[in-house]
């Protein structure tokens, strides 16, 4: 069973929109996930703008991939390294710790994740 950064069982991040590398609602990963989508975050306008500026437009719908585009308030599994990058730039979105995979701390500071906890 997958664990979260709190050491308990990993909870789902979102089913609407459906997230996760494997589109199963959970921030878990395997070898094919080069982005390491492990951080469950609640989208903010500031983060979506930051991600767009970094070349990853998460707001524009892509129906050909079944992607409706994200809006502030949506929960989404982010690449752990992108979340850390956003944190360092002052644009990190709130994190749902119970739905953030334990391996996220290989790329992200646990203290930073905890400081940005949406479910604290």
PyMOL CGO cylinders between C-alpha atoms (Angstrom):
from pymol import cmd
from pymol.cgo import CYLINDER

trace = [
    CYLINDER, 0.00, 0.00, 0.00, 1.35, 3.44, -0.93, 0.3, 1, 1, 1, 1, 1, 1,
    CYLINDER, 1.35, 3.44, -0.93, 2.18, 5.86, 1.90, 0.3, 1, 1, 1, 1, 1, 1,
    CYLINDER, 2.18, 5.86, 1.90, 1.86, 9.62, 2.13, 0.3, 1, 1, 1, 1, 1, 1,
    CYLINDER, 1.86, 9.62, 2.13, 4.31, 12.15, 3.62, 0.3, 1, 1, 1, 1, 1, 1,
    CYLINDER, 4.31, 12.15, 3.62, 2.52, 11.75, 6.98, 0.3, 1, 1, 1, 1, 1, 1,
    CYLINDER, 2.52, 11.75, 6.98, 3.39, 8.04, 7.05, 0.3, 1, 1, 1, 1, 1, 1,
    CYLINDER, 3.39, 8.04, 7.05, -0.20, 6.88, 6.66, 0.3, 1, 1, 1, 1, 1, 1,
    CYLINDER, -0.20, 6.88, 6.66, -2.04, 5.32, 3.73, 0.3, 1, 1, 1, 1, 1, 1,
    CYLINDER, -2.04, 5.32, 3.73, -2.03, 7.52, 0.61, 0.3, 1, 1, 1, 1, 1, 1,
    CYLINDER, -2.03, 7.52, 0.61, -5.43, 9.13, 0.06, 0.3, 1, 1, 1, 1, 1, 1,
    CYLINDER, -5.43, 9.13, 0.06, -6.84, 10.03, -3.37, 0.3, 1, 1, 1, 1, 1, 1,
    CYLINDER, -6.84, 10.03, -3.37, -6.12, 13.55, -4.62, 0.3, 1, 1, 1, 1, 1, 1,
    CYLINDER, -6.12, 13.55, -4.62, -8.96, 14.18, -7.08, 0.3, 1, 1, 1, 1, 1, 1,
    CYLINDER, -8.96, 14.18, -7.08, -11.47, 12.36, -9.21, 0.3, 1, 1, 1, 1, 1, 1,
    CYLINDER, -11.47, 12.36, -9.21, -12.91, 15.61, -10.66, 0.3, 1, 1, 1, 1, 1, 1,
    CYLINDER, -12.91, 15.61, -10.66, -10.78, 16.55, -12.43, 0.3, 1, 1, 1, 1, 1, 1,
    CYLINDER, -10.78, 16.55, -12.43, -9.33, 13.06, -12.68, 0.3, 1, 1, 1, 1, 1, 1,
    CYLINDER, -9.33, 13.06, -12.68, -5.66, 13.35, -11.78, 0.3, 1, 1, 1, 1, 1, 1,
    CYLINDER, -5.66, 13.35, -11.78, -2.60, 11.19, -11.28, 0.3, 1, 1, 1, 1, 1, 1,
    CYLINDER, -2.60, 11.19, -11.28, -0.06, 9.97, -13.79, 0.3, 1, 1, 1, 1, 1, 1,
    CYLINDER, -0.06, 9.97, -13.79, -2.15, 6.84, -14.25, 0.3, 1, 1, 1, 1, 1, 1,
    CYLINDER, -2.15, 6.84, -14.25, -5.41, 8.87, -14.09, 0.3, 1, 1, 1, 1, 1, 1,
    CYLINDER, -5.41, 8.87, -14.09, -6.58, 6.92, -11.06, 0.3, 1, 1, 1, 1, 1, 1,
    CYLINDER, -6.58, 6.92, -11.06, -7.10, 9.92, -8.79, 0.3, 1, 1, 1, 1, 1, 1,
    CYLINDER, -7.10, 9.92, -8.79, -3.92, 9.27, -6.79, 0.3, 1, 1, 1, 1, 1, 1,
    CYLINDER, -3.92, 9.27, -6.79, -0.48, 10.87, -6.74, 0.3, 1, 1, 1, 1, 1, 1,
    CYLINDER, -0.48, 10.87, -6.74, 1.49, 7.68, -7.16, 0.3, 1, 1, 1, 1, 1, 1,
    CYLINDER, 1.49, 7.68, -7.16, 4.19, 6.99, -9.70, 0.3, 1, 1, 1, 1, 1, 1,
    CYLINDER, 4.19, 6.99, -9.70, 6.11, 4.30, -11.53, 0.3, 1, 1, 1, 1, 1, 1,
    CYLINDER, 6.11, 4.30, -11.53, 9.14, 4.16, -13.80, 0.3, 1, 1, 1, 1, 1, 1,
    CYLINDER, 9.14, 4.16, -13.80, 7.37, 5.60, -16.85, 0.3, 1, 1, 1, 1, 1, 1,
    CYLINDER, 7.37, 5.60, -16.85, 6.43, 8.77, -14.95, 0.3, 1, 1, 1, 1, 1, 1,
    CYLINDER, 6.43, 8.77, -14.95, 9.48, 10.89, -15.69, 0.3, 1, 1, 1, 1, 1, 1,
    CYLINDER, 9.48, 10.89, -15.69, 7.73, 13.93, -14.17, 0.3, 1, 1, 1, 1, 1, 1,
    CYLINDER, 7.73, 13.93, -14.17, 7.21, 12.15, -10.83, 0.3, 1, 1, 1, 1, 1, 1,
    CYLINDER, 7.21, 12.15, -10.83, 3.65, 13.44, -10.21, 0.3, 1, 1, 1, 1, 1, 1,
    CYLINDER, 3.65, 13.44, -10.21, 3.59, 12.95, -6.43, 0.3, 1, 1, 1, 1, 1, 1,
    CYLINDER, 3.59, 12.95, -6.43, 2.41, 16.24, -4.86, 0.3, 1, 1, 1, 1, 1, 1,
    CYLINDER, 2.41, 16.24, -4.86, -1.33, 16.74, -4.43, 0.3, 1, 1, 1, 1, 1, 1,
    CYLINDER, -1.33, 16.74, -4.43, -1.92, 20.48, -4.62, 0.3, 1, 1, 1, 1, 1, 1,
    CYLINDER, -1.92, 20.48, -4.62, -4.88, 22.85, -4.80, 0.3, 1, 1, 1, 1, 1, 1,
    CYLINDER, -4.88, 22.85, -4.80, -4.40, 25.06, -7.83, 0.3, 1, 1, 1, 1, 1, 1,
    CYLINDER, -4.40, 25.06, -7.83, -4.10, 28.82, -7.41, 0.3, 1, 1, 1, 1, 1, 1,
    CYLINDER, -4.10, 28.82, -7.41, -4.05, 31.54, -10.01, 0.3, 1, 1, 1, 1, 1, 1,
    CYLINDER, -4.05, 31.54, -10.01, -0.48, 32.39, -9.01, 0.3, 1, 1, 1, 1, 1, 1,
    CYLINDER, -0.48, 32.39, -9.01, 0.72, 28.80, -9.46, 0.3, 1, 1, 1, 1, 1, 1,
    CYLINDER, 0.72, 28.80, -9.46, -1.09, 28.35, -12.78, 0.3, 1, 1, 1, 1, 1, 1,
    CYLINDER, -1.09, 28.35, -12.78, 0.55, 31.56, -14.05, 0.3, 1, 1, 1, 1, 1, 1,
    CYLINDER, 0.55, 31.56, -14.05, 3.95, 30.38, -12.77, 0.3, 1, 1, 1, 1, 1, 1,
    CYLINDER, 3.95, 30.38, -12.77, 3.55, 27.00, -14.47, 0.3, 1, 1, 1, 1, 1, 1,
    CYLINDER, 3.55, 27.00, -14.47, 2.55, 28.70, -17.73, 0.3, 1, 1, 1, 1, 1, 1,
    CYLINDER, 2.55, 28.70, -17.73, 5.64, 30.92, -17.53, 0.3, 1, 1, 1, 1, 1, 1,
    CYLINDER, 5.64, 30.92, -17.53, 7.77, 27.78, -17.12, 0.3, 1, 1, 1, 1, 1, 1,
    CYLINDER, 7.77, 27.78, -17.12, 6.29, 26.32, -20.31, 0.3, 1, 1, 1, 1, 1, 1,
    CYLINDER, 6.29, 26.32, -20.31, 3.66, 24.03, -18.77, 0.3, 1, 1, 1, 1, 1, 1,
    CYLINDER, 3.66, 24.03, -18.77, 0.20, 25.42, -19.55, 0.3, 1, 1, 1, 1, 1, 1,
    CYLINDER, 0.20, 25.42, -19.55, -2.18, 23.63, -17.19, 0.3, 1, 1, 1, 1, 1, 1,
    CYLINDER, -2.18, 23.63, -17.19, -5.11, 26.00, -17.82, 0.3, 1, 1, 1, 1, 1, 1,
    CYLINDER, -5.11, 26.00, -17.82, -5.83, 25.47, -21.51, 0.3, 1, 1, 1, 1, 1, 1,
    CYLINDER, -5.83, 25.47, -21.51, -8.22, 22.60, -22.30, 0.3, 1, 1, 1, 1, 1, 1,
    CYLINDER, -8.22, 22.60, -22.30, -6.94, 19.81, -24.55, 0.3, 1, 1, 1, 1, 1, 1,
    CYLINDER, -6.94, 19.81, -24.55, -10.03, 17.73, -25.33, 0.3, 1, 1, 1, 1, 1, 1,
    CYLINDER, -10.03, 17.73, -25.33, -7.99, 15.46, -27.60, 0.3, 1, 1, 1, 1, 1, 1,
    CYLINDER, -7.99, 15.46, -27.60, -6.32, 14.19, -24.39, 0.3, 1, 1, 1, 1, 1, 1,
    CYLINDER, -6.32, 14.19, -24.39, -9.45, 14.34, -22.23, 0.3, 1, 1, 1, 1, 1, 1,
    CYLINDER, -9.45, 14.34, -22.23, -8.00, 17.35, -20.37, 0.3, 1, 1, 1, 1, 1, 1,
    CYLINDER, -8.00, 17.35, -20.37, -10.43, 20.15, -19.52, 0.3, 1, 1, 1, 1, 1, 1,
    CYLINDER, -10.43, 20.15, -19.52, -7.80, 22.54, -18.19, 0.3, 1, 1, 1, 1, 1, 1,
    CYLINDER, -7.80, 22.54, -18.19, -7.31, 23.43, -14.54, 0.3, 1, 1, 1, 1, 1, 1,
    CYLINDER, -7.31, 23.43, -14.54, -8.83, 26.32, -12.61, 0.3, 1, 1, 1, 1, 1, 1,
    CYLINDER, -8.83, 26.32, -12.61, -8.02, 27.75, -9.20, 0.3, 1, 1, 1, 1, 1, 1,
    CYLINDER, -8.02, 27.75, -9.20, -9.45, 25.41, -6.57, 0.3, 1, 1, 1, 1, 1, 1,
    CYLINDER, -9.45, 25.41, -6.57, -8.90, 22.21, -8.57, 0.3, 1, 1, 1, 1, 1, 1,
    CYLINDER, -8.90, 22.21, -8.57, -6.76, 19.54, -6.94, 0.3, 1, 1, 1, 1, 1, 1,
    CYLINDER, -6.76, 19.54, -6.94, -4.03, 18.07, -9.14, 0.3, 1, 1, 1, 1, 1, 1,
    CYLINDER, -4.03, 18.07, -9.14, -0.98, 15.79, -8.85, 0.3, 1, 1, 1, 1, 1, 1,
    CYLINDER, -0.98, 15.79, -8.85, 2.02, 17.98, -9.59, 0.3, 1, 1, 1, 1, 1, 1,
    CYLINDER, 2.02, 17.98, -9.59, 5.55, 17.03, -10.51, 0.3, 1, 1, 1, 1, 1, 1,
    CYLINDER, 5.55, 17.03, -10.51, 7.47, 17.08, -7.25, 0.3, 1, 1, 1, 1, 1, 1,
    CYLINDER, 7.47, 17.08, -7.25, 10.35, 19.06, -8.76, 0.3, 1, 1, 1, 1, 1, 1,
    CYLINDER, 10.35, 19.06, -8.76, 7.93, 21.67, -10.21, 0.3, 1, 1, 1, 1, 1, 1,
    CYLINDER, 7.93, 21.67, -10.21, 6.28, 22.14, -6.82, 0.3, 1, 1, 1, 1, 1, 1,
    CYLINDER, 6.28, 22.14, -6.82, 9.69, 22.67, -5.22, 0.3, 1, 1, 1, 1, 1, 1,
    CYLINDER, 9.69, 22.67, -5.22, 10.62, 25.10, -8.00, 0.3, 1, 1, 1, 1, 1, 1,
    CYLINDER, 10.62, 25.10, -8.00, 7.38, 27.03, -7.38, 0.3, 1, 1, 1, 1, 1, 1,
    CYLINDER, 7.38, 27.03, -7.38, 8.10, 27.05, -3.65, 0.3, 1, 1, 1, 1, 1, 1,
    CYLINDER, 8.10, 27.05, -3.65, 11.54, 28.55, -4.24, 0.3, 1, 1, 1, 1, 1, 1,
    CYLINDER, 11.54, 28.55, -4.24, 9.94, 31.21, -6.50, 0.3, 1, 1, 1, 1, 1, 1,
    CYLINDER, 9.94, 31.21, -6.50, 7.24, 32.07, -3.94, 0.3, 1, 1, 1, 1, 1, 1,
    CYLINDER, 7.24, 32.07, -3.94, 4.41, 30.58, -6.04, 0.3, 1, 1, 1, 1, 1, 1,
    CYLINDER, 4.41, 30.58, -6.04, 3.82, 27.19, -4.39, 0.3, 1, 1, 1, 1, 1, 1,
    CYLINDER, 3.82, 27.19, -4.39, 0.17, 26.10, -4.18, 0.3, 1, 1, 1, 1, 1, 1,
    CYLINDER, 0.17, 26.10, -4.18, -1.31, 24.58, -1.01, 0.3, 1, 1, 1, 1, 1, 1,
    CYLINDER, -1.31, 24.58, -1.01, -0.58, 20.88, -0.52, 0.3, 1, 1, 1, 1, 1, 1,
    CYLINDER, -0.58, 20.88, -0.52, -2.88, 18.07, 0.63, 0.3, 1, 1, 1, 1, 1, 1,
    CYLINDER, -2.88, 18.07, 0.63, -0.41, 16.10, 2.73, 0.3, 1, 1, 1, 1, 1, 1,
    CYLINDER, -0.41, 16.10, 2.73, -2.59, 13.00, 3.12, 0.3, 1, 1, 1, 1, 1, 1,
    CYLINDER, -2.59, 13.00, 3.12, -2.74, 12.70, -0.69, 0.3, 1, 1, 1, 1, 1, 1,
    CYLINDER, -2.74, 12.70, -0.69, 0.95, 13.54, -1.33, 0.3, 1, 1, 1, 1, 1, 1,
    CYLINDER, 0.95, 13.54, -1.33, 3.11, 10.46, -1.89, 0.3, 1, 1, 1, 1, 1, 1,
    CYLINDER, 3.11, 10.46, -1.89, 5.92, 9.78, 0.60, 0.3, 1, 1, 1, 1, 1, 1,
    CYLINDER, 5.92, 9.78, 0.60, 8.51, 9.80, -2.20, 0.3, 1, 1, 1, 1, 1, 1,
    CYLINDER, 8.51, 9.80, -2.20, 7.81, 13.51, -2.79, 0.3, 1, 1, 1, 1, 1, 1,
    CYLINDER, 7.81, 13.51, -2.79, 10.34, 14.32, -0.07, 0.3, 1, 1, 1, 1, 1, 1,
    CYLINDER, 10.34, 14.32, -0.07, 13.09, 13.09, -2.41, 0.3, 1, 1, 1, 1, 1, 1,
    CYLINDER, 13.09, 13.09, -2.41, 12.48, 16.31, -4.40, 0.3, 1, 1, 1, 1, 1, 1,
    CYLINDER, 12.48, 16.31, -4.40, 10.67, 18.57, -1.94, 0.3, 1, 1, 1, 1, 1, 1,
    CYLINDER, 10.67, 18.57, -1.94, 11.47, 19.73, 1.54, 0.3, 1, 1, 1, 1, 1, 1,
    CYLINDER, 11.47, 19.73, 1.54, 9.07, 18.14, 4.04, 0.3, 1, 1, 1, 1, 1, 1,
    CYLINDER, 9.07, 18.14, 4.04, 9.18, 21.39, 6.01, 0.3, 1, 1, 1, 1, 1, 1,
    CYLINDER, 9.18, 21.39, 6.01, 8.11, 23.35, 2.92, 0.3, 1, 1, 1, 1, 1, 1,
    CYLINDER, 8.11, 23.35, 2.92, 5.31, 20.91, 2.13, 0.3, 1, 1, 1, 1, 1, 1,
    CYLINDER, 5.31, 20.91, 2.13, 4.09, 21.05, 5.72, 0.3, 1, 1, 1, 1, 1, 1,
    CYLINDER, 4.09, 21.05, 5.72, 4.26, 24.85, 5.78, 0.3, 1, 1, 1, 1, 1, 1,
    CYLINDER, 4.26, 24.85, 5.78, 1.99, 24.88, 2.71, 0.3, 1, 1, 1, 1, 1, 1,
    CYLINDER, 1.99, 24.88, 2.71, -0.45, 22.27, 4.01, 0.3, 1, 1, 1, 1, 1, 1,
    CYLINDER, -0.45, 22.27, 4.01, -4.02, 22.89, 2.89, 0.3, 1, 1, 1, 1, 1, 1,
    CYLINDER, -4.02, 22.89, 2.89, -5.31, 20.23, 5.27, 0.3, 1, 1, 1, 1, 1, 1,
    CYLINDER, -5.31, 20.23, 5.27, -3.47, 21.34, 8.42, 0.3, 1, 1, 1, 1, 1, 1,
]
cmd.load_cgo(trace, "trace")
